Amino acid sequence: MKVLDLTRVKTQAQIQQLRDEIDIMCELDHPNVVSLEEVYETSTRVCLVEELCAGGELFDRLEMQPLYRYSEEQCVNIVRQIATAVAYLHSKGIVHRDLKLENFLFESTAKDSQLKIIDFGLSKHFAFDEAQHDTVGTPYTVAPEVIRGKYDAKCDVWGVGVIAYMLLCGDPPFGGCGGPEEPSEIRDNILEGRVVFGPDPIWDSVSGDAKDFIRSLLVTDQSVRPTSVECLHLPWLKQHSAESEDDDIGDNEDSFEKDDIKNCCDKEENKNDGDEDNNGNNNISQCTESKDPDKQMKCLISQKANSEDIRKDLQKKEKGSILACLCRLLG
């Protein structure tokens, strides 16, 4: 439960910030975003009851790792979840503005636990042609354009780059995370944006793709920095994504043809004619929003990257349905 003290809310801007946080959380529904379950209000407090994440902060989990850093294999899995969550927020017209290790929680204590982004207190709706001017964020992950006072959603992409760097070596690229640097020094380091992959023994085992990924995100000119969606297609994460899809879908992911599905579904309908005669309309599929196979096919193809979730959902459906046929085609 997140408890917000209303006695400390003095200005209209603070009231609007509180409303924005609640409104934004009500819009969100994603596996890598913490969900808001209930909201309660008293005369002095607003209580946000959120999904329980018992695995603790990413910050604490990093400190528990050998040599205070993740292996590259572990890191790419974590960063992909972070980038996916950020891309989802941006697709909803929301910029988080405070990405940091402390704002990611693990769902459970399991090693392969899912990661979830939290704390939307500084988040804001944005328009793609609208610049933001509020200086907000955390010193060790704040983007240079935020310091300058004119930025857009790509400030979150900078935060993803900082987090990736920290997960691979244990330290922030520009200081500001409990180190000896003065605030002015941290600010200058960020504005300069010079990324150093050192000390050498730590980074020697890190792949070139990982370093290129970080370099491309930690570029001070936000106009040439990739978007959150483009981040997911950079080689470091793209390779991991391709491997996951191969595991989930198999080697025939590009072999889906409309005629194959149509023939399969026709066979299923013929196979179940006897049952339908006995049971009337009881075997008519209740799991599809559209009865048009073409629309179902388009939906399936557009969500191939999430095929594991699709398969689990499809396997719950009746054997005589069109979607059960698609499930068998998926293998």
N, C-alpha and C positions, 0 to 999 in steps of 0.2 A: 504494500500500500504506500502510495506517495501522498503525503499530507502537506497541503499548501496553507500557510498561515495568512488568513485574510486581514489580520490586524496590521500586517506589514505592507498591504496593498494600499498605496496612498494616492496614486495618480491614475488618470484615465489610461495612460499608456500601459501601466502595469495590469490594469483590469483587462485591457485588450489582449495583452500577452497571455494572460491566463485563459481567456476564451479561445485564443488561437491554439494553445496547446491541447485543450480538450477537443476542439473541433477537428484538429488534424488527426488526433489519435482515433477519433470516431470514423474517419475515412479509411483507415489503413487495415489491410488484411493480407498478410504475407508471412510465409514461414520464418523469415529472418527479421521480422519486426515484432516487437512485443505487443500483445493485444491488450486493449482496455476492456475490462469486464463490466465494471459498474462505476458510477460517480455518485458520491454522497456529499451533501452540503449541510453544514451547521451555521450558526450565526458567526462563528469565528474561523471555520476551517472548510476547505474543500478536500475530499479524500478520493483519490483515484485508485481504484482496485484494479491491479494489473495482473496479467498472466505471471504465475510463479516461475522464476528461473533460478533453480537451486544450485546451478553450477558455478556461480560467482562471476566476478569481473574478468575480462580478458587481461586487464592489467595484472591482477593477482595471479592468474594462471601463467602469464609470461614469467613472472618472478619465480615460479615453481619449476620452470624448465631447467634442464642441465645447462650450465654456463649462461643461464638467463636469456636464452634465445631458442626459437623453434627451428626444427629442421626445415629445409626448403619444401619438402613434400607436405609437411604439416602447414607451413605458412601459406602455400598456394591454395590449400583448401579453405583456410580461414579468410584470406583476402578475397577469394571468389565470393564467399558468402557476404562479406562486407560490401563489395562492389555491386553484387546483385541487389542487396537491400537499398543501396543508394540509388541505383538505376530505377528501382521501383518507386522510391520517393519522388524522384525527378519526373517520372512518367505521370505522377499525380499532381505535378505542379507544386511540389514542396521541396524546399531546401532546408537541410538539417542545421547547418551552421555551427555545430559543435561536435564534430567527429573526434573522438579520442578513445584510448583504450578503456577508460572507465565507463564509457557509454555503450559497451557491448557486454552482454551477459550470456553465459552458457545455460542452455535449457536444463542440463543435468550435470552431474559430476563425471559422467562417462567420457572417455577419451575422444570419442567420435560425436560428442554432443553437438547439437545445432546451436549456432550463434545468433543472437537477436540484438538488434539495435534498440536503444532505449533513450529516454529523456528528450522530449520534444519541447522543452521550455523555451529554447531559442529558435525553434523552427518557424518557418514562415511560408505562406503561399507566395508564389512569384509568377510573373509573366515572362515569357522568353525574350521579350524585347525591353524588359524593365531591369534597371540596375538597382542594387541595394547599397545603402550608405551607412547603416549602423555598424559600429565597430564592436563586434561580439566574437566569442570563441575562447579557446584556451591557448595560452602562449606557445606551447610546443607543437601545436597542429594548425595554428591560424595561417591562412594564406596571405601572400604579400599584397594582393589586391584589397583584402579586407583592411589591412593596415593603411593602405592608401585611401580607402574610403569609397571605392566604387567597384562593385563586384557582382557576380551572378552565381548560378548554381554550381559552376565549376570550382568554387571554393571548397566544396565537398570532395571533389576529385583530388585536390591537393592533400586533404586530410587522409584520404585512402593511401596516397603515396607515402606520407609520413608514417602511417601505421605499418605499412608493408616493410619499410626500412627498419623500424623498431623491432618488428617480429623476427627479422633475420639476424639482427646483431645485438639487440637489447638496449640500444641507446637511440635517442632522437637525433635526426640529422643536423638540427640547428640549435640544439640545447633547449633549455626551458622546462625540463622534466626533473626537477630536484637537483640539478647540477649547479656548478659554481658560477654560471654565466649571469651577468647583470642584465636587467631587462633591455637596456639599450643595445647590448651586444647581441642578444637573441633577435631583436628587431632588425638589426643590420644584417645578421646572417640570413634571415628569411628574405629580406628584400634583395639581397645579393643572389640568393638561391644556388649557391655553389655546393653541390652534393659530392662528398668525399666518401669513398668506400674503403674505410680503414677503421681500425688497424688491419693490415694485410692478412694475418692468419685467420681472422674471422671470415673475411670476404673471399678468400682464395677458393673456397669450396662452393661458393654461390654461383649459379649459372649466369651466363651473359644475358639470357632472356629476362631473368629476374632484375638484373641491374638496369637493363634497357627499360623495363616496365617502370621502375622507380624514376629513372631520369625523365621519361616522357610525362609523368604525372607531376613531378616537381620542377616544372618549367615556370618561370616567373611571369611570362607573357600568357595570360589566360586565353587569349585568342587562338593560340596554337596548342593549348593543352587539350587532350581528348575529352570528350563528353563521358559521362558515366556509362553509357551504353557502349561507346567505343572502347572503353577500358576492358570490357568483357571479351573483346575480340582481339586484344593484343596477344602476341604469341605466348607469353608466359601463362596467361589464364586460358587462352584458346586451346592450347594443347591439353590442359587438364580437362576442359569442357568436352573436347572431342573424345577423350578416353572414357569419360563418364557416360557419354551418349552411346559409345560402342558397347559398354557394359549393360546399359539399360535397354537398348533397342536391338542390338545384334548387328551383324554384318550387312543386313538387307534393309537398312533404314531408308534407302532411296528407291526401294522396289515397290512402293505402294502405287497401285494403279486402280483407277475407278472401276474398271471392268472386273478386276479380281474381287473387289469388295462386293460389287453387284452380284457376281456369280455366287460368291460365298453366301450372301444374304438370301439369294433365291433358293439355294439348297436348304438353308435353315428353315425357310418358310415352308418348303415342301415337306421337310422332315417332320415339322410340327403340325401339319394339317390335321392329323388324327387327333392330337391333343386338343386342338382348337375346336374340333367338332364336339368333343366331349365336354369341354369346359367353357364353351362360348367364347367370350372375349377376355377371359381371365389371363391368357398368355400374351395379350398385347403389351408391348414394352411400356413400362412406366418410367424408364430411366432416361429418355431422350427428350430434350426440349423441342427438337425439330424432327419430323419424320422423313425429311428429305435427305437421302444418303449423300447427295452432293455437298450439302451444308455440313453434314457431320464429318465428311472427309476433309473439307477445308479446315474445320475446327481442329481436327486431329493433327493435320500436317503443321498447322501454325503453332501447335503446342508440343512438337516432338521432343523438344529439350526437356519437357517435364513428363516424359513417357512413363517413368516409374510411378508417379502419382496417378497418371491416367490408367495405367494397367491395374493398379490396386483398386481404383474405383470401378473399372470395367468388370473385374472379376467378381464383384459383388452382385452383378446384374443377372437377369434371367438368361438361361442358355439360348432361348429362342430369339433374343433381341438382336438388332443390328449391331449394337456396340459389343456384344459378346463375340460376334464374328470378327470385328476389328481387333479385339483382344487376341484372338487366335492368330490373326495375320501378323501381329506384333511378336508372336512367338512366346 
